[in-house]
Amino acid sequence: MMSNGRGGPDQPDGSQIRYGEWGPAVRVRLEHSAVWAFARAVTDENPIYGSAQAASAAGLPGIPTPPTFTFAWLYSCALPGLQAGGAVESMIPPGSDLFKTAPRPGAIYLHGEQSFTWHRQPLVGDLLEGRMRISEPIEKRGGAGRMVISHVQTGWTALDASPVVTEDTTYILLPGD
């Protein structure tokens, strides 16, 4: 999952997404308070996020994370003491083009679609490592003019390199020209 290969999934036109290199690793420890706060923020009232007893009664080996928490744990669980260099670095690979395209006034960035491939359920207490890679920008013409599409893949693994979740996100830039 975390190789430096450039191939990716097929696009709707049958061509392959070409990814760049993986960015720097960032570690997160899934903390109970962050999981509980996120579940409340997205109005998920399920008690499995609040107590080990409720999670156990639901047949889970520990307190799980809500499905979309992967998008937030980078910001709530990546403490400096977990990182190899002692500081939380950006996951964006050096030299990648995401958000670096110089937009003109009126440019709009859009979050396209996002999908998750679950390899196992993340649990409170897990120490995970994530890396991101970004596709080469894809320019297209639509009814509103030119758009630049970038695909972002973030892979999260346990420290033994076993996969936990892969997140695929599409971003769209409408440059305003």
Secondary structure, 3 states (H helix, E strand, C coil): CCCCCCCCCECCCCCECCECCCCCCEEEECCHHHHHHHHHHCCCCCHHHCCHHHHHHCCCCCCECCHHHHHHHHHHCCCHHHCCCCCCCCCCCCCCCCCCCCCCCCCEEEEEEEEEEECCCCECCCEEEEEEEEECCEEEEECCEEEEEEEEEEEEEECCCCEEEEEEEEEEEECCC
